[in-house]
Amino acid sequence: MPFHGFSAINLLGILFVHHGVYLSEELMNHERIHSAQQREMLFVFFYLAYFIEWLIRLPLRGNAYRRISFEQEAYSNQRNLNYLKQRRLYAWRHYLVSRPSHHKHKTF
C-alpha cells in the first residue's frame, strides 16, 4: 500500500506512504485536504462518491483519477498551505465540471 504508481493513500485520515517517498509540505497539504473532504462527508459517503465519480469518468476522455473532483480540489490547492483555514465546506463541488489541472505528485 499504496497502489503501484501512487506516492501515498489516505484511508480514514491515516496516511500510507511508499518507502522512500519524501513527504513535502505540498504532499502533506494535499492529503490534509482529502482528510477534510472525508470528515465532511462522514468518510463512507466520501468513498462512495469518489468511487461513483471515478466510474462515471472512466469511459470519458482523459485520466479518470485526475478528473475526480476531490483530486482536483486537492491538486489545485496543495501549494496553498493556508487553504484549509479558508476552505468552505464541500468545496470539491466547484471542481465537478472543471478541467483537470496538471499534477506533480500522484496520490490516492
C-alpha positions, 0 to 999 in steps of 0.5 A: 500500500499504496497502489503501484504508481501512487506516492501515498493513500489516505484511508480514514485520515491515516496516511500510507506512504511508499518507502522512500517517498519524501513527504513535502509540505505540498504532499502533506497539504494535499492529503490534509485536504482529502482528510477534510473532504472525508470528515465532511462527508462522514468518510463512507459517503466520501468513498462512495462518491469518489468511487461513483465519480471515478466510474462515471469518468472512466469511459470519458476522455482523459485520466479518470483519477485526475478528473475526480473532483476531490483530486482536483480540489486537492491538486489545485490547492496543495501549494496553498498551505493556508487553504484549509483555514479558508476552505468552505465546506464541500468545496470539491463541488466547484471542481465537478465540471472543471478541467483537470489541472496538471499534477506533480505528485500522484496520490490516492 
